[in-house]
C-alpha cells in the first residue's frame, strides 16, 4: 500500500476492523485519527503480505523445492 491518503471507505473498514467505538464521521475530521487509521491499514497489509510469503515458502520447503 503506497503512502498516501486512503479513501474514506477504506478508513471506515479499518475503523471497524479495529473495533473502534464512537462516531466515525466526527472522528474522521481529526487528522490524527486519519493518520492512525492509515498507519494501521498499512501495517495490516504488510503483515498479510509477509504471512502469505511465509506460507508459500513453507510449502516449497516441505516439498523440497527451494534454492538456498
CORVENDA-V769838 format. One record per backbone hydrogen bond with DSSP energy under -1.0 kcal/mol. CO is the residue of the C=O (numbers start at 1). NH is the residue of the N-H. E is the energy in kcal/mol with one decimal. If there is no record, write none. Layout:
{{CO NH E} {CO NH E}}
This chain:
{{7 11 -1.8} {8 12 -2.4} {9 13 -1.8} {10 14 -2.2} {11 15 -2.4} {12 16 -2.1} {13 17 -2.4} {14 18 -2.1} {15 20 -2.2} {16 19 -1.1} {23 27 -2.4} {24 28 -2.6} {27 30 -1.9} {30 34 -1.7} {31 35 -2.5} {32 36 -1.9} {33 37 -2.5} {34 38 -2.5} {35 39 -2.5} {36 40 -2.4} {37 41 -2.3} {38 42 -2.3} {39 43 -2.5} {40 44 -2.5} {41 45 -2.2} {42 46 -2.4} {43 47 -2.3} {44 48 -2.2} {45 49 -2.4} {46 50 -2.4} {47 51 -2.4} {48 52 -2.2} {49 53 -2.3} {50 54 -2.6} {51 55 -2.1} {52 56 -2.3} {53 57 -2.3} {54 58 -2.4} {55 59 -1.7} {56 60 -2.0} {57 61 -2.5} {58 62 -2.1} {59 63 -1.6} {60 65 -2.6} {61 64 -1.0}}
